[in-house]
Amino acid sequence: MKALLLAVAFAMVGVLAACGDDSSSSSSDSSDQTAAPVATAAPISVAARKKKFVQSVDESISGAMIAGNKYKYVGKDVDLHCTVASVIDENGFNATCGEDDDGDPVNIVVLYSYTKSLDQGQTVRILGTVEQPAEGSNAMGGSGTFPTVKAEFME
């Protein structure tokens, strides 16, 4: 009887040892997988982002076209050459971007996160995306809908 109990005890120890080895090997296997170095993408430089953005620009779209049909070009990437008309706040300014067919100046709201460096009358190149027109007030206090471009890059 003692021999039988010892045999059962050794068998249980063997089973427990085998189970412990399996779990430790699987946990070491999984830790090996998590310890493997993860490749991270290198940050893209501003110049590379700008180059990629310029490739998406539709250079045929002018400020007059955007102002003439405020909704038609929403989502299009554009390259506009404008003059700063007035700085609204730290997040945007008004720009004059050419003339319409009648010779009147075309005004566009430009969303830009760093307007402190801008001066009225300054010439700027706006590489940006046409946004939904902005609701606001004009210089005479009337309300209106204004063509809007979010500047991705400015020169």
Residue pairs with C-beta under 8 A, 6 or more apart in sequence:
44 52
50 127
50 152
50 153
53 77
53 127
53 152
53 153
54 79
54 127
56 77
57 77
57 78
57 79
57 127
58 76
58 77
58 78
59 78
59 79
61 73
61 76
61 78
61 130
62 80
62 97
62 98
63 80
63 82
63 95
63 97
63 98
63 106
63 108
63 147
64 97
64 98
64 99
64 100
64 101
64 106
65 72
65 73
66 73
66 78
66 97
66 106
66 108
66 130
66 147
66 149
67 97
67 100
67 106
67 107
67 108
67 147
68 100
70 133
70 145
70 146
70 147
71 132
71 133
73 130
74 130
74 131
74 132
75 129
75 130
76 129
76 130
77 127
77 128
77 129
77 152
78 126
78 127
78 128
78 129
78 130
78 149
79 125
79 126
79 127
80 95
80 97
80 108
80 125
80 126
80 128
80 149
81 97
81 98
81 123
81 124
81 125
81 126
82 95
82 96
82 97
82 98
82 108
82 110
82 123
82 124
82 125
82 126
83 95
83 96
83 97
83 121
83 122
83 123
83 124
84 93
84 94
84 95
84 118
84 119
84 120
84 121
84 122
84 123
84 124
85 93
85 94
85 95
85 96
85 107
85 120
86 93
86 94
86 120
87 93
87 94
87 115
87 118
87 120
88 94
88 109
88 115
89 115
90 113
90 114
90 115
90 116
91 111
91 112
91 113
91 115
92 109
92 110
92 111
92 112
92 115
93 109
93 110
93 112
93 115
93 118
94 107
94 108
94 109
94 110
95 107
95 108
95 109
95 110
95 124
95 126
96 105
96 106
96 107
96 108
97 106
97 107
97 108
97 126
98 105
98 106
99 105
99 106
100 106
107 146
107 147
108 146
108 147
108 148
108 149
109 134
109 136
109 146
109 147
109 148
109 149
110 126
110 128
110 148
110 149
110 150
110 151
111 128
111 131
111 148
111 149
111 150
111 151
112 118
112 150
112 151
112 154
118 124
124 154
124 155
125 154
125 155
126 149
126 151
126 154
127 151
127 152
127 153
127 154
127 155
128 149
128 150
128 151
128 152
128 153
129 149
129 150
129 152
130 147
130 148
130 149
131 148
131 149
131 150
132 148
133 145
133 146
133 147
133 148
134 145
134 146
134 148
135 143
135 144
135 145
135 146
136 143
136 144
136 146
137 143
137 144
138 144
